[in-house]
Amino acid sequence: MGRPYGLLRAGFPFYKTLGMRRLTNFPIDIALGKEGCLYILCRNRDASSIRKYHIDDKDLGTVGRGLTWAVAIIADSEENLYVSDEAKHCILSFDKDGKELGKWGEHGDGDGQLNGPAGIAFDAEENIYVSDSLNHRVQKFTKDGKFISKWGRFGDGEGEFNMPWGLTVDELGDVYVADWRNDRVQKFTCDGEFIFAFGKSGSGNGELNRPTGVAVDEHGDIYVADWGNDRVQLFNSEPRYVQKFLGDATLSKVAIEYMMTNAGPNRLRDMADLEPQKYFRRPGGVAVNGEGLMFVADNGSYRVQVYQKQAIPLTEEQFSAPRRSPTLHQE
C-alpha cells in the first residue's frame, strides 16, 4: 500500500493510559508485539528490565533481565526482542517469554564496535540499525551482529551527529535519527545518503530540546519524543510541523484497582492539583502501529500514554495544490 496523496486530518484524541508506578517504572521505550501485546523497557536506577503488557492494561510480568542501562527495544517478526544496553556496549536478544537468546557487540570505535549504543531499528530484511551514540555515527548489522556498514561522525553538519539517540526505519527503507545534542532529526537513505534535517534548539513549535524517540507511520508522518520540552511533536513527510501532544493521561485501569484498596493515596489525590498530573514528563520512546495508535513512554510518570490517529487518505482530485498563504480561517 502506497502513501496517500494527502490526508484529511480529523483529529488525534487521547485513547488510554497503561501502567503505573511499581509496574512500569521509568519506561524509556516500547516494542509492539502481536495480539495486543507490547513490551515496555523500564530503565530503573540500578537495573533495567522488560515488562510484558497488554493493550487492555493487563500486566503480564517481567520477561527480560540482565540489563544494566538499557535504552531501546524492538521486536522482530517472530516476536523476539532486541535491546540496546549503553553500559554494556552491546545488543541483547530475548524470546517473548524472556529467555536470553544471545548478545553481540564490544566496546570500541572500530567497525562493528559500539560505544554507548542507543536507538535500534529493523529494516524490511530485519537488519538492525544502531545509533552508536558516543561514536557519533549509525551502524548497520545483521540480526546476529555481523557488521554491514556505517556512516556519520561528530559535528553539526549534514550527516554529522552529536550523540544520536532514537532512530527508526520507514516502510520505504529510509532511516530517521534523533540527533540528541544537535536538537534535530536527520533523514537518510538506507546507505546513509543525507536527505533532509529538521528542528533546532528551542521550545517553539517545530523546535526541539534533546529529542529521544522517533517513529514514522504508514502515511509518512514523523513523531518525535521531545524529551527536554516534555512533549511529542508530529511532522508530516515534507517535513512540516503539524501539532504537538502535551499529555492527557487519566488513571489507568490497574491504577484505579490499586487506588480502590488504598485509602491514603485516595485522600492525597483528592487534595492535589490534578491538572499537572496528565502531562508528559520526559517522554522517551514513541511507537506507532498500523491501526493509528501512538504509544508514548511517559518516563517521569511511570506509564504509557496512548493516542488514536483519525485521518482519511485523499486522492489528487480530493486535495488541491499548495496555497501561498495557508490558513484554516475563512473570510
N, C-alpha and C positions, 0 to 999 in steps of 0.2 A: 504494500500500500504506500503510494507516494504522499508527499506532504501536500496539504491543501494550498490553493492559490491565495486564499485569505481566510480569516476567521471572524465570525460573529461572536464576540466575547460577551456571553450572557451573564457571567458572574463567576466568583471563585469563593464560595462561602466556606466557613468553618464546618467541619464534619464531626470530629470527635477527639477526645483525649484518651491516650493509652498510658498505662503505667502509673507509678507513684514511688515516692521515697521508700527505700528498703527493698524494692523490687528492681527498679530501673534507675539506679543511682548514677548520676553523671553520664547520661548517654551521649556518645560522641559521633556515632554513625549507625546506619541501618542498612541491612541487606534484605531484599524481598524474596521470600520463598514461594512455595506453591500452596494452593488451597487456603489462602488467607494467612499463612504463617509469615512472620517477619523475625529477623534476628537482630537484636539490639546490642550493639557493642558498648559496654559500660566501662568507662575509664576512671577507675577509682584511684585514690591517692597511693595506695600500697600495691595494688594489682588490678589488672583488667580482666573482664570476663564477658561471655556472650550469653545473653538472656533470650531464650526462645519464647516468642509471644504469638498471640493470635489476634486478628483484627477485631474480634468480638471482645477484646480486653480480657483474655484468659492467659494467665501466666503458665507457661509450660516448662519452666525450670531453667537452670543453668546448663549449657551444653558445651562450653568451652572454657578451659582454664589453662594455666601455664603461661599466661600472657603478662608482660610487665607494664609496658607503656604503649598500649595499642592505639592505633589512630583510625584505621579504616577497615571495612569489612565488605566483601562481595560474595555472591553465591553463583556457582556455575549451573549448567543445565541439569545436573544430577543432584543439585542442592547441597553439594559440598561447599564448605565455607573457607575463604581465604582471608587472612588477617595480616595487616602490616604492624610490626612492633618496632617502634623507633629506638627503644632502649636496647633491643637485641639485634638491631640492624638486619632483620630477616622477615620473610613471609612464612607464616604458619598455615597449615590447612587441617580442617576437621570435617568429619561427616556431619550430617544434620543432627545426629544424636550426641555429638561432642567427642567422638573418638578421634584422637590425633592421627592424621594421615601422613604427615611429614612436614619438613620445613627446609627452606633454602635461602641462600644469601649469606654474605660475610661482610664484615666491616672493612671499608676502604674506599678508594676513589678510582679504581681501575674499572675496566669493562666488566659489568655484571656484579661489581661490589656495591655496597649500599652504605649510606651514612644518614641515619635518621629517616627511613622511608615513611612516607605519609600516605597520600591518596593512592588507591589502586582501582583499576577498572579492566573489565574484559572487552575485547573486540568480538566480532561475529565468529571468529575462529577460536575464541577463548584463549588467545594470547593475553598476557597481562601487562598493562602499562603501569608504571610505578613512578610517583613523584619522589624522586631521590632528593629529599629536601635540602639537606646540608651540603650536598654536592651540587645543588642548584641546576638540576637537569631532570629530564624524563628518560627512563629506560624501558625497553620492551623485552619481555621474556616469554618463553613457552610456559605452559601451566606447571611444568616440573622444574622451572628455574633456569632453563638454558637461555643465555644471553642472545638477543637478536640484534638490537640496535639502540642508539641513544641520540639525544640532541639537547642543546642548551648549555649555558654557562652563566656565571654570576654577572649581573648587570641589570639595567632597566631599559635596554633597547629591545627591538623586535626579536623575539626568540630567546631572550635572556631572562633569567629568573633571580629572585631573591627569596629563597626558602619557599618553593612551591608546596602547596598543601593538597587540597582535594583535586581530583580530576575525574573526567568521565569520557566515554566514547559514544557518539550518537549512532543511529542506525545506518548512516552513510559512511561510517568509519573515521570521521573527524574527531579530534581529541581536544578537549577543553580543560584548561589548567587554571586553578585558582592560585594566582601568583601572590602569595600571602603578604610579604613585606613590600611589594610594589603596589598593593591595593588595586589590583586589576585582574581580569580574566583574559587569557590568551587562547586563541583557537588555531589549531594546526591540522594539516593533513596527517594521515597515518604514518607518513615518512618523516614528519617533523617540519614540513614546509609551513612557514608562518602564513596565516590567512588574515586575521584581524585581532585587535585587542580592544577592550572597553573597560571603563572605570578609571577613577582617580581618587586620591585621598580626600575624604570629607564625609559629611553626613547628609548631604542633599540627595535628592532623587537621582539615582544612577551613580552616585559616588559610593565608595567602599572604604571600610575600615577593617583590615585583616580578614579578607574573605577566606572561608574554610571549605565548605562543601559546594559542589556544583553538579547539576543534573540537567538533562535535556529530554524533553518528551517527544512523542511521535509527531507533533506539529512543528517541531524545531524551536519551541520556546525554551529559554535558558533560565534556570533557577539558581540563585546564588545565596548561600548562607553567609550573611554579612555579620560575622561574629562580633566585631567591635561596636557595631551600631545596633545590636540586639534586634535583628530583623532578617527577613528573607526578601530578596528582590527578584522580580520577574522581568526578563527582557525577551523581545522577540528575536527571530533569527537574523535580523539586519545588522547589528543588534541595537534595538531601540528600547529604552525604558518603558515598561508598561504599568507596573504597580508594585506596591510593597505590602508585606504582611508583618504586622507588629505582634501578633499573638492574640488569640481569642479563647484560651483554654477554659474549659469547665472542669469540674471534678470528674475523674474517670470512674468507671463502674467499680473497679477494685478499690479506689479511694473512698467512694461512698460506703461500700461494705465495711471498710475499716472504720470510718467515722461513726457508723451506727453502733459500734461496740466500744466507743471511747468518748466518754463524756467530756473530758478535759479539752481535747482538740476541738470539739464542737463549740464549747464556750469561747475558746480563743478565736476561732473563725468568726463567731458572731460579733466579737469586739473589734475585728480587724477592718481596715480599708481594703475592700476586695478588688478595687479597680486595678492595682498593680499586679494582682495575682494571675491575671490572664495573659500577661505579656511574655514574650520570649526573653530568656536570659542566656546569652552566649549560645545561640544556635550553632550546632556543629554540622553534622551531615544532613543532606537533603536527598530524598529519593522520590521517584515518580513511577507509577505503573501504567499499564495500558488502559485502565478504567478511569484515568484522570485524577487519581488520588495523589496528593502530595504529602509525604511524611517528613516531619522535621524533628530532628533530635534536639530537644529543648534542654540543653546540657545543665544549666544552672537551676532548673526546676524539676529535674528527675522524671521527665515524662516525654512522650512523643505527642506532638500536635499534628492533626490530620485535616487537610482541606480537600474539597471536591471541585475540580475544574468543570465549568459549564461553558462549552464553546461549540459552535456549529461550523464545520468546514464550508467554505464558499468556493464557487467556481469563478472563472474570469468574468462571466456575464453578471454575476452577483456582487462583484467587487470592483468599484471604479478605480481609475488611475489615481496616484497620489495627489493630494491637494497642496497648493502652495502655502496656504495658511490654515492648517488643520485646527478645528475646534468642534466640540460637540454642541456648542450653543448656536441656536438658530435665531436670526433676527425676525 
